[in-house]
Amino acid sequence: MHLIFHAPLYPFFIAGLYGLTGGLAAVQWVQVALSALLVPAVGRVGARAYGNRAGLVAAGITAVFPELVWFAAHFWSETLMLFLLWWAFERLLEGDAAGRAAPVALAGALWGLTVLTR
């Protein structure tokens, strides 16, 4: 007996957008937006860990990294997963630095969604 398991969030993500718009182009556009929003997350994590210059370099590399651009235009779960993963990490670092629970709770929710994506 062979079992094949696919994490459920990405298929639900596609189905939800398809149900709202009636087309798959909306999925691609949302993925492009998520990929663009990945850039500040990586930049903020880099700045928090290694300083502002490192954050700018990390954000710049993320913005033009060919595989990230490619994934955003195709139906692969990597764009959604990376968006959730990096923003979870950013919120976790923010909560730790500020000593507040709300960003850490949001990080936990984002980590959970990340697991459901991949």
MDTraj code that builds the backbone (N, CA, C; nanometers):
import mdtraj as md
import numpy as np

residues = "MET HIS LEU ILE PHE HIS ALA PRO LEU TYR PRO PHE PHE ILE ALA GLY LEU TYR GLY LEU THR GLY GLY LEU ALA ALA VAL GLN TRP VAL GLN VAL ALA LEU SER ALA LEU LEU VAL PRO ALA VAL GLY ARG VAL GLY ALA ARG ALA TYR GLY ASN ARG ALA GLY LEU VAL ALA ALA GLY ILE THR ALA VAL PHE PRO GLU LEU VAL TRP PHE ALA ALA HIS PHE TRP SER GLU THR LEU MET LEU PHE LEU LEU TRP TRP ALA PHE GLU ARG LEU LEU GLU GLY ASP ALA ALA GLY ARG ALA ALA PRO VAL ALA LEU ALA GLY ALA LEU TRP GLY LEU THR VAL LEU THR ARG".split()
xyz = np.array([
    [0.0844, -0.1175, 0.0000],
    [0.0000, 0.0000, 0.0000],
    [0.0890, 0.1240, 0.0000],
    [0.0610, 0.2157, -0.0902],
    [0.1376, 0.3389, -0.1005],
    [0.0486, 0.4557, -0.0613],
    [0.1016, 0.5368, 0.0259],
    [0.0288, 0.6562, 0.0670],
    [0.0989, 0.7788, 0.0110],
    [0.0221, 0.8688, -0.0403],
    [0.0753, 0.9956, -0.0876],
    [0.0078, 1.1042, -0.0060],
    [0.0891, 1.1896, 0.0516],
    [0.0343, 1.2963, 0.1341],
    [0.0801, 1.4304, 0.0804],
    [-0.0126, 1.5188, 0.0636],
    [0.0174, 1.6568, 0.0280],
    [-0.0379, 1.7446, 0.1391],
    [0.0442, 1.8361, 0.1855],
    [-0.0028, 1.9281, 0.2888],
    [-0.1236, 2.0052, 0.2349],
    [-0.2228, 2.0320, 0.3185],
    [-0.3512, 2.0814, 0.2674],
    [-0.3597, 2.2306, 0.2372],
    [-0.2742, 2.3145, 0.2944],
    [-0.2988, 2.4584, 0.2829],
    [-0.2848, 2.5100, 0.1399],
    [-0.1831, 2.4674, 0.0679],
    [-0.1653, 2.5204, -0.0672],
    [-0.2807, 2.4829, -0.1607],
    [-0.3282, 2.3589, -0.1613],
    [-0.4467, 2.3306, -0.2438],
    [-0.5693, 2.4133, -0.2026],
    [-0.5876, 2.4363, -0.0725],
    [-0.6984, 2.5215, -0.0274],
    [-0.6774, 2.6658, -0.0721],
    [-0.5536, 2.7119, -0.0688],
    [-0.5180, 2.8462, -0.1148],
    [-0.5571, 2.8629, -0.2619],
    [-0.5187, 2.7660, -0.3443],
    [-0.5530, 2.7715, -0.4870],
    [-0.7043, 2.7644, -0.5064],
    [-0.7684, 2.6711, -0.4377],
    [-0.9130, 2.6541, -0.4537],
    [-0.9891, 2.7778, -0.4084],
    [-0.9468, 2.8381, -0.2997],
    [-1.0141, 2.9578, -0.2499],
    [-1.0056, 3.0732, -0.3477],
    [-0.8862, 3.0972, -0.3999],
    [-0.8711, 3.2056, -0.4974],
    [-0.9438, 3.1749, -0.6279],
    [-0.9398, 3.0493, -0.6692],
    [-1.0123, 3.0103, -0.7902],
    [-1.1626, 3.0274, -0.7696],
    [-1.2114, 2.9892, -0.6521],
    [-1.3535, 3.0041, -0.6226],
    [-1.3974, 3.1495, -0.6197],
    [-1.3103, 3.2373, -0.5711],
    [-1.3438, 3.3799, -0.5649],
    [-1.3394, 3.4475, -0.7015],
    [-1.2443, 3.4065, -0.7853],
    [-1.2223, 3.4788, -0.9100],
    [-1.2609, 3.4006, -1.0350],
    [-1.2706, 3.2687, -1.0237],
    [-1.3038, 3.1879, -1.1402],
    [-1.1878, 3.1647, -1.2354],
    [-1.0665, 3.2016, -1.1934],
    [-0.9499, 3.1812, -1.2797],
    [-0.8236, 3.1596, -1.1993],
    [-0.7256, 3.1014, -1.2643],
    [-0.5990, 3.0744, -1.1972],
    [-0.5017, 3.1916, -1.2034],
    [-0.5312, 3.2908, -1.2854],
    [-0.4429, 3.4074, -1.2924],
    [-0.4364, 3.4786, -1.1578],
    [-0.5457, 3.4773, -1.0835],
    [-0.5464, 3.5413, -0.9514],
    [-0.4469, 3.4748, -0.8576],
    [-0.4326, 3.3440, -0.8686],
    [-0.3357, 3.2723, -0.7852],
    [-0.1953, 3.3222, -0.8163],
    [-0.1648, 3.3360, -0.9435],
    [-0.0325, 3.3844, -0.9810],
    [-0.0087, 3.5265, -0.9320],
    [-0.1082, 3.6131, -0.9437],
    [-0.0910, 3.7508, -0.8985],
    [-0.0740, 3.7585, -0.7470],
    [-0.1488, 3.6787, -0.6742],
    [-0.1333, 3.6767, -0.5282],
    [0.0038, 3.6218, -0.4920],
    [0.0492, 3.5207, -0.5643],
    [0.1825, 3.4676, -0.5375],
    [0.2908, 3.5710, -0.5671],
    [0.2733, 3.6497, -0.6705],
    [0.3685, 3.7571, -0.6995],
    [0.3692, 3.8579, -0.5842],
    [0.2512, 3.8913, -0.5329],
    [0.2436, 3.9836, -0.4189],
    [0.3105, 3.9242, -0.2950],
    [0.2869, 3.7960, -0.2687],
    [0.3502, 3.7307, -0.1541],
    [0.5014, 3.7273, -0.1705],
    [0.5469, 3.7033, -0.2919],
    [0.6905, 3.7026, -0.3180],
    [0.7499, 3.8413, -0.2953],
    [0.6782, 3.9448, -0.3358],
    [0.7256, 4.0812, -0.3117],
    [0.7292, 4.1121, -0.1623],
    [0.6316, 4.0626, -0.0873],
    [0.6287, 4.0853, 0.0574],
    [0.7314, 4.0006, 0.1318],
    [0.7901, 3.9040, 0.0645],
    [0.8990, 3.8266, 0.1236],
    [1.0239, 3.9128, 0.1399],
    [1.0448, 4.0068, 0.0499],
    [1.1650, 4.0906, 0.0507],
    [1.1805, 4.1674, 0.1819],
    [1.0795, 4.2410, 0.2299],
    [1.0989, 4.3112, 0.3573],
    [1.1155, 4.2172, 0.4761],
    [1.0543, 4.1007, 0.4714],
    [1.0706, 4.0059, 0.5824],
    [1.2153, 3.9609, 0.5929],
    [1.2740, 3.9232, 0.4799],
    [1.4142, 3.8800, 0.4802],
    [1.5041, 3.9967, 0.5202],
    [1.4740, 4.1149, 0.4696],
    [1.5530, 4.2323, 0.5058],
    [1.5471, 4.2638, 0.6542],
    [1.4302, 4.2541, 0.7134],
    [1.4155, 4.2826, 0.8566],
    [1.4862, 4.1783, 0.9420],
    [1.4772, 4.0516, 0.9022],
    [1.5478, 3.9467, 0.9766],
    [1.6985, 3.9686, 0.9654],
    [1.7463, 3.9977, 0.8456],
    [1.8890, 4.0236, 0.8271],
    [1.9366, 4.1435, 0.9058],
    [1.8579, 4.2500, 0.9070],
    [1.8952, 4.3702, 0.9822],
    [1.8963, 4.3437, 1.1315],
    [1.7995, 4.2704, 1.1790],
    [1.7927, 4.2414, 1.3222],
    [1.9089, 4.1515, 1.3659],
    [1.9475, 4.0586, 1.2796],
    [2.0528, 3.9631, 1.3155],
    [2.1935, 4.0192, 1.2927],
    [2.2132, 4.0954, 1.1843],
    [2.3493, 4.1344, 1.1464],
    [2.3676, 4.2827, 1.1174],
    [2.2644, 4.3644, 1.1361],
    [2.2774, 4.5077, 1.1125],
    [2.2044, 4.5514, 0.9864],
    [2.1859, 4.6828, 0.9752],
    [2.1074, 4.7387, 0.8645],
    [2.1674, 4.7094, 0.7277],
    [2.2987, 4.7176, 0.7158],
    [2.3618, 4.6921, 0.5862],
    [2.3353, 4.5487, 0.5405],
    [2.3498, 4.4542, 0.6317],
    [2.3234, 4.3137, 0.5976],
    [2.1768, 4.2943, 0.5597],
    [2.0875, 4.3640, 0.6286],
    [1.9462, 4.3547, 0.5951],
    [1.9170, 4.4049, 0.4551],
    [1.9803, 4.5158, 0.4173],
    [1.9610, 4.5687, 0.2819],
    [2.0167, 4.4735, 0.1766],
    [2.1333, 4.4161, 0.2036],
    [2.1911, 4.3203, 0.1088],
    [2.1004, 4.1980, 0.0961],
    [2.0535, 4.1465, 0.2091],
    [1.9653, 4.0292, 0.2066],
    [1.8369, 4.0589, 0.1304],
    [1.7787, 4.1759, 0.1545],
    [1.6563, 4.2131, 0.0834],
    [1.6822, 4.2269, -0.0662],
    [1.7944, 4.2878, -0.1022],
    [1.8282, 4.3039, -0.2436],
    [1.8475, 4.1714, -0.3145],
    [1.9182, 4.0798, -0.2493],
    [1.9389, 3.9475, -0.3092],
    [1.8057, 3.8748, -0.3237],
    [1.7224, 3.8845, -0.2219],
    [1.5915, 3.8190, -0.2271],
    [1.5067, 3.8743, -0.3411],
    [1.5154, 4.0044, -0.3638],
    [1.4330, 4.0680, -0.4670],
    [1.4668, 4.0200, -0.6073],
    [1.5917, 3.9822, -0.6312],
    [1.6320, 3.9461, -0.7675],
    [1.6736, 3.7999, -0.7811],
    [1.6577, 3.7205, -0.6764],
    [1.6993, 3.5805, -0.6825],
    [1.6126, 3.5068, -0.7840],
    [1.6726, 3.4479, -0.8880],
    [1.5941, 3.3923, -0.9992],
    [1.4917, 3.2865, -0.9595],
    [1.5281, 3.1967, -0.8698],
    [1.4343, 3.0907, -0.8329],
    [1.3098, 3.1464, -0.7645],
    [1.3263, 3.2498, -0.6836],
    [1.2099, 3.3088, -0.6167],
    [1.1167, 3.3748, -0.7173],
    [1.1746, 3.4385, -0.8170],
    [1.0935, 3.4989, -0.9231],
    [1.0203, 3.3891, -1.0008],
    [1.0891, 3.2806, -1.0310],
    [1.0289, 3.1703, -1.1064],
    [0.9151, 3.1060, -1.0282],
    [0.9391, 3.0757, -0.8993],
    [0.8362, 3.0105, -0.8184],
    [0.7096, 3.0954, -0.8094],
    [0.7242, 3.2269, -0.8052],
    [0.6075, 3.3142, -0.7913],
    [0.5137, 3.3039, -0.9110],
    [0.5680, 3.2728, -1.0268],
    [0.4860, 3.2676, -1.1482],
    [0.4319, 3.1283, -1.1787],
    [0.4636, 3.0312, -1.0943],
    [0.4207, 2.8934, -1.1179],
    [0.3430, 2.8405, -0.9977],
    [0.2738, 2.7333, -1.0184],
    [0.1885, 2.6772, -0.9134],
    [0.2662, 2.5786, -0.8271],
    [0.3557, 2.6322, -0.7486],
    [0.4323, 2.5551, -0.6519],
    [0.4096, 2.6184, -0.5157],
    [0.4120, 2.5388, -0.4129],
    [0.3822, 2.5883, -0.2781],
    [0.4958, 2.6687, -0.2160],
    [0.6118, 2.6736, -0.2802],
    [0.7274, 2.7393, -0.2199],
    [0.7039, 2.8871, -0.1914],
    [0.6344, 2.9569, -0.2783],
    [0.6118, 3.0997, -0.2563],
    [0.5317, 3.1229, -0.1290],
    [0.4225, 3.0522, -0.1127],
    [0.3405, 3.0663, 0.0078],
    [0.4181, 3.0208, 0.1309],
    [0.4884, 2.9092, 0.1203],
    [0.5627, 2.8561, 0.2338],
    [0.6731, 2.9523, 0.2777],
    [0.7493, 3.0065, 0.1834],
    [0.8566, 3.0991, 0.2199],
    [0.8017, 3.2277, 0.2800],
    [0.6916, 3.2773, 0.2256],
    [0.6280, 3.3962, 0.2828],
    [0.5914, 3.3720, 0.4288],
    [0.5232, 3.2620, 0.4555],
    [0.4815, 3.2300, 0.5922],
    [0.6017, 3.2058, 0.6830],
    [0.7005, 3.1339, 0.6341],
    [0.8185, 3.0995, 0.7133],
    [0.8974, 3.2234, 0.7551],
    [0.9277, 3.3100, 0.6595],
    [1.0089, 3.4276, 0.6908],
    [0.9336, 3.5290, 0.7763],
    [0.8036, 3.5456, 0.7529],
    [0.7292, 3.6377, 0.8386],
    [0.7105, 3.5801, 0.9781],
    [0.6998, 3.4485, 0.9914],
    [0.6952, 3.3867, 1.1241],
    [0.8250, 3.4136, 1.1984],
    [0.9363, 3.3954, 1.1299],
    [1.0663, 3.4193, 1.1917],
    [1.0826, 3.5668, 1.2289],
    [1.0396, 3.6556, 1.1409],
    [1.0492, 3.7997, 1.1683],
    [0.9653, 3.8373, 1.2895],
    [0.8427, 3.7864, 1.2974],
    [0.7559, 3.8169, 1.4115],
    [0.8131, 3.7589, 1.5412],
    [0.8734, 3.6416, 1.5338],
    [0.9357, 3.5817, 1.6515],
    [1.0497, 3.6694, 1.7024],
    [1.1346, 3.7171, 1.6125],
    [1.2441, 3.8054, 1.6530],
    [1.1914, 3.9380, 1.7063],
    [1.0868, 3.9908, 1.6446],
    [1.0255, 4.1156, 1.6922],
    [0.9702, 4.0981, 1.8322],
    [0.8991, 3.9901, 1.8565],
    [0.8436, 3.9647, 1.9891],
    [0.9510, 3.9478, 2.0934],
    [1.0599, 3.8816, 2.0567],
    [1.1710, 3.8634, 2.1497],
    [1.2367, 3.9971, 2.1821],
    [1.2593, 4.0789, 2.0803],
    [1.3248, 4.2081, 2.1015],
    [1.2372, 4.3036, 2.1815],
    [1.1067, 4.3017, 2.1561],
    [1.0153, 4.3946, 2.2235],
    [0.9649, 4.3405, 2.3560],
    [0.9818, 4.2113, 2.3787],
    [0.9315, 4.1515, 2.5021],
    [0.7799, 4.1461, 2.5084],
    [0.7178, 4.1343, 2.3924],
    [0.5715, 4.1301, 2.3859],
    [0.5256, 3.9934, 2.3376],
    [0.4073, 3.9550, 2.3819],
    [0.3546, 3.8228, 2.3476],
    [0.2804, 3.8213, 2.2136],
    [0.2201, 3.9327, 2.1732],
    [0.1379, 3.9335, 2.0514],
    [0.2175, 3.8943, 1.9264],
    [0.3364, 3.9517, 1.9032],
    [0.4116, 3.9078, 1.7847],
    [0.4523, 3.7607, 1.7910],
    [0.4801, 3.7122, 1.9118],
    [0.5180, 3.5716, 1.9271],
    [0.3981, 3.4813, 1.8985],
    [0.2799, 3.5219, 1.9418],
    [0.1586, 3.4444, 1.9134],
    [0.1320, 3.4410, 1.7632],
    [0.1493, 3.5553, 1.6970],
    [0.1329, 3.5588, 1.5514],
    [0.2373, 3.4697, 1.4844],
    [0.3592, 3.4717, 1.5359],
    [0.4636, 3.3837, 1.4823],
    [0.4220, 3.2377, 1.4941],
    [0.3646, 3.2012, 1.6062],
    [0.3184, 3.0636, 1.6245],
    [0.2112, 3.0253, 1.5242],
    [0.1181, 3.1176, 1.4999],
    [0.0133, 3.0906, 1.4002],
    [0.0742, 3.0761, 1.2606],
    [0.1696, 3.1625, 1.2285],
    [0.2348, 3.1544, 1.0978],
    [0.3178, 3.0270, 1.0835],
    [0.3834, 2.9841, 1.1912],
    [0.4577, 2.8568, 1.1870],
    [0.3609, 2.7414, 1.1590],
    [0.2461, 2.7444, 1.2256],
    [0.1468, 2.6393, 1.2030],
    [0.0998, 2.6353, 1.0591],
    [0.0743, 2.7526, 1.0011],
    [0.0336, 2.7582, 0.8606],
    [0.1463, 2.7117, 0.7685],
    [0.2696, 2.7430, 0.8069],
    [0.3844, 2.6972, 0.7279],
    [0.3890, 2.5452, 0.7225],
    [0.3676, 2.4825, 0.8373],
    [0.3683, 2.3356, 0.8426],
    [0.2563, 2.2791, 0.7554],
    [0.1421, 2.3454, 0.7541],
    [0.0302, 2.2985, 0.6722],
    [0.0515, 2.3229, 0.5228],
    [0.1516, 2.4036, 0.4897],
    [0.1804, 2.4326, 0.3495],
    [0.2765, 2.3320, 0.2886],
    [0.3741, 2.2884, 0.3649],
    [0.4754, 2.1958, 0.3119],
    [0.4800, 2.0749, 0.4000],
])
top = md.Topology()
chain = top.add_chain()
for i, resn in enumerate(residues, 1):
    res = top.add_residue(resn, chain, resSeq=i)
    for name in ("N", "CA", "C"):
        top.add_atom(name, md.element.get_by_symbol(name[0]), res)
traj = md.Trajectory(xyz[None], top)
